[in-house]
């Protein structure tokens, strides 16, 4: 096995150029230490896709050849169902939903972000 990194990192490298990262936190407007948060976590999404499609990846070449297909099949989750958050709000979100939130919590995460945004008056 010649995988030197987590599979999801190969996918993120490919997807990054298409991210529409904002210049401020969607919740509070902070412009420092920004992260791009996927409501549908890339790791969970990738491993679920591999399981459903009965795909086993054992080499960097295999993930490099499959990552475009994965991204194409998950354009909405990868690019649209995401938000730019400051480090503080990103950490807070993960403290509630866990380090690797289950895919089923995506809309709950999105609602939480909207509620926080309302509290900051960022409407």
N, C-alpha and C positions, 0 to 999 in steps of 0.2 A: 504494500500500500504506500503510495508516494504522496499522500495528502499531508501537507505540512501545516495546514490551517483548517479551521472549522469550515464545513461546506458552505454555510451561509455567507461567509466572508467573500467567497468567490462570486456569489450571486450579488451581494451588496456592491462589490467593486463595479460590476457591470451596470447595475441599476442607478448608481449615484449620479451619473451625468444627467439623468432625467428628473431628478428630484427638484421640486419647486419650493426650495427652502426659503422661508421668509426672512426678513432682516430683523424681526422682533418676535418675542414670545407671543403666541396667539392668546394666552391668558392675561398676562400683565403688561405686555409691551416692552419688557426688558430687552436690551439689544446685546447683552453680553452672554457668553457661554451658552450658545444655542445648540440644541439637539433636534434631530428629525425623528419624531416618534411615529411608528406604524401602529395603528390600532389593531391590525392583524399582524402580529409579530412575525417577522421574516423567518425565524428559526422554526416556529410552530408550523407556519404555512408551508415551508419547504419540506419538512419531514412528513407532514400529512399528505402532501402531493406525491412524494416518493412512495409512501405506503399504499395510497390509492392506486397508483400506476405500477405498483410492484417493481420499483426501480431500486437497485442497489448500486451505489457509487463507491468505487474502490481506488480511483485515481483522479488526479487533478485534471487530466485530459477529459475524463468522463463528465465532470461537473462543468468544465469550460464549454463542452459541447451541448450540455442540456440547459444551462442557465438562461439562454435567450428564450427557449421554449417555455420554461417556468415563468419568466417575467411576462411574456406575451399572454399567457393564460391567466395571469394575475395582475394585469395592468391597474385595475381599480384598487386592489388591496395594496399594491406596492407604491403607487403614486398619488391616488386620490384620497384614500382612507388613512390620512396621516396629518400630523400637525407639527409645526415648529414650536418647541417649548424651551424655556430657559432651564438650566440645570436644576434649579430648585423645584420647579413644577414637574419636571420629568422624574426626578427622584421621588417626589410625593406621589405621583401617579403609580409608579412601580411599588412603592411601599404599600399601596392599597391593593393592587392587582397582581403583585408578585413580579419576580425577575423575568419570568417567561410566561406572561399572561396567556391563558387558554384562548383559543380563537373565538369561543362563544362569548367572551367578555368584551369584544371589540365595540359594540354599540353602547355598552355601559361605560366604557372608557371615554367614548366620544361625548356621551351625556355629561360625565363628570367634568370634562374639559369645558364644555359649554356653561355649566353651572359656575365653575370657577371664573370663567371669563365674565359672566354676568356680575359676579361679586366685585370684580375690578372695574366694572362700568365700561368695558371695552366693546360696547355694542356698536 
